[in-house]
Amino acid sequence: MAEGTVKRLTDKGFGFIDMGTGKDMFFHMSNLEGVRFEDLREGQKVTFTEGEGPKGPRAENVRPV
């Protein structure tokens, strides 16, 4: 599993994870595990698996650390 930090959350149910490599990973609220989207906060550490969505790379199985 990869690790990162929640960089930005939107009011439309998706966000971006800073992977520390200069590349951000998109995620959708449907890919969260063990946490509700409303309970996530920017700057929070998360783990995830890298997957592929219809529009490109995305984070799946996103869980707070």
Order of alpha helices (4+ residues) and beta strands (2+ residues): beta-beta-beta-beta-beta
